[in-house]
């Protein structure tokens, strides 16, 4: 997905890159309108991919149903390391076939902002010899090449893993925050970063269900003895 792309030509080039790799599910989070623009020329050979782009108003909408958000950036997020692109394959293989990852690319002039990087499960950087910032369409092409290069079946231990979508993890974090506030837990504000990271990190669906049961029981006890 592209967050607020500014250059219409890049949108067309990205559509062509997606066609190169056989991908069609992608989203534009606001940004330039490609219809009637330079994108129709640069993406002429991949017109179907251009037409398939979902236009949404927020990263949350774009990521609905995704289990892992992989952001690309030259700058690390708060409390977050940058993973070099060549190491990405080893990092994602344990996710297994049930994972629904999304690759996220930011604006041409300033990339992803701090709030957006906080939502990512991983932050990845593309190694460069000098200029660290890649053209948007070039970054997408390099990232997808590495993503598919030498891809192999996940290890047996990962088979059958069911991952909780990002939206469910965010709901869990919000419910945790609300329950802590209702219980007058001291220092709830200090936990804000922890809750954001909880929502961003991959979580198995079974683990999310257990945590939801814990919260329901905590709410029951609070209301019973409140």
N, C-alpha and C positions, 0 to 999 in steps of 0.2 A: 504494500500500500504506500501511496505517496501522500505526505502531509503538506498541504498548501504549496503544491508546485507552482512556480512563478513563470517559468518559460514554457510556452505552449509547445515549442519544438521538442523539448525534452519529453513531454507526455507522449508525443508520437513515436519518438525513438524508443521509449520504454515499452510501448505497445508492441513494437517490432521485436524487441528483445524477448518479451514474453512469448511471442509466436515462435521465436527461435528455440525456446526451451519447452514449448508445448503447454504453457500455462495460460489460463483465461480468467481465473478468479482474482480480481484485484479491485482496489477502491481508491478514489481520490478524495481526500479529506479537505473539502473546500478548495481553494486555489483557483488557478486560471481556468477559464472555460475553453475547452478544446474545439468545440464545434465552430466552424467558420474561421479557424485560426491556422497557424503554421503547422499545427499537429496533423491536420488532414493531409499535408504534403509529406511530412517526415514519417507518418504512420500509414501511408497509403497502402503499403504492401501488407499491413496488418489491420485493415479496417474493422474486421470482426472483433479484434481485441479492443480497439478503441470503443466500439459500441458496447462491449461487455463491461466496461469500467463502471463500477457503482459510484455514484457521487453522494457523499454523506457529509453531515455537518460536524462530526466529532470523531475522535479516535476511538471512543467507546463504541460508537455505531459500527465503525469499520471493523473492529476486532470482535464483534459479537460472535460467539461460537468458537473462537480460537482458544487454544489451551496454552500456547506459548507465544510470546511476543519478542521477536528478535530485532532490536533496533540497531541501526548503523550510524556511527558517529565517530568523529575524530576527537571528541571530548568526553572524558569519563563523567558518569553521573555521580551524585552524592552517595558515598559509601558503596560505590560500584566500580569494579575493575573493567577495563576494556579487554575483550578477548580478541586476539589476532585472528583474522579470517581463516588462515590455514588450520587453526585448531578447532574450527567450528564443527567439522564433521564428527570428531571424537566426542564433542560435548553433546551433540544432539542424538547420536545413535541410541543411547539408553532410553530415550523418550518412547521408543517403540512405535508400531504402526498405528496406534490409536490417537497419537498426537495430531493436533491440527495447528501447526505453527503458522505465524504470519511474519513476513519480513517487512520492516518499516523503514522508510527513507524520508529524511526531512527536507526542508526548504533549501533551495540552491544557495542562498546567501548566508544562512546561519544554522542550517541543519535542524535537529530536534531540540526543543527547549527543555529546561530542567524537569518540568512536570511530565513531559512525554517520556523522557528517559527513565524517570522513576517508575513508569508503568511497564517497562520492558523486563522480561525474564532474563535476557542477556543483552549486553551492549557489545557490538562487534566493530572493530576498526579494520580498514583495509591498509596493510602496510604500504608505505610509499618511501621513495628515496629522498625526495625533497618536499615538494608541495603536498601537504597532507590531505587537502580537500580535492575530491574527485568531482568531475561533472556528474550530475545526477544520473543520466542514462548510462554513463560508463560504470558508475558504482553499481548500478543494478545488474549490468552485464557481468561484471567481475564476480559479484556476490552469487549470482545464479550459476555461473560456471563452477565456482568452488562448491556450491551446494550439491550440484549433481555429479561432480567429478568423483569417480570411483565410489559412488554410493553403493552401500551393501545392506543386506538384511540386518535388522537389529539383533543384538545378542538374545539367546533364548530367554534369559531372565526378564527381558522387557516385553516379551510377547503377552498380549492380553491385558496390558495395563490400560486402565480407563482414566483419562485425565479430566480434571474439573475445568470447565471453560473459564475464561478470564472474568466473565460477567458473574459467575457464581462465587468466585474468589472475592470479587469486589463486594458482593452482597454479604459474604461472611465477615469481611473486615468492617463493613458499615454496621453490621449487627453487633459485632464485638465492641466497637466504639460506643454504640448506644447503650449496651448493657453495662459497660464500665461507668458511663456517665450516670445511668440510673442508680447504680450502686454507690455513687459518690466516691469512686476510686480515686485516690490522690495521684496527681501527676498524669492524668489522662492525656493532656496535651503533649507530654514528652513521648508518648507512645505513637504519635501520629506517623512518624517516619517508619516505625516498625510495622504499623498496620498497612502503610502503602507498600512496603516491601512484601508483606504477606500476600497482598492482592496481586503483586507482580510475579511472584515466583511460582513455578509449576507445582501443582499439588495433585496427588491421586484423588479420584472421586471418593474412594472409600474413606480416606483421611478427612476430607471435607465433611462427609456425613457424620463422622465421629465427633468432630469439633462442633458441628451444628447441634448434636445431641447434648454435648456438654453445655452449650449456651442455653438450650431450652431448659435443662435441669437447673442451671444457675438462675434463670429467670423465675422458674417455679419456686425455688427456695426463697428468692428475694421477695416475691409477691406474697408467699405464704407467711413469711415472718416479718414482712415490712410493716 
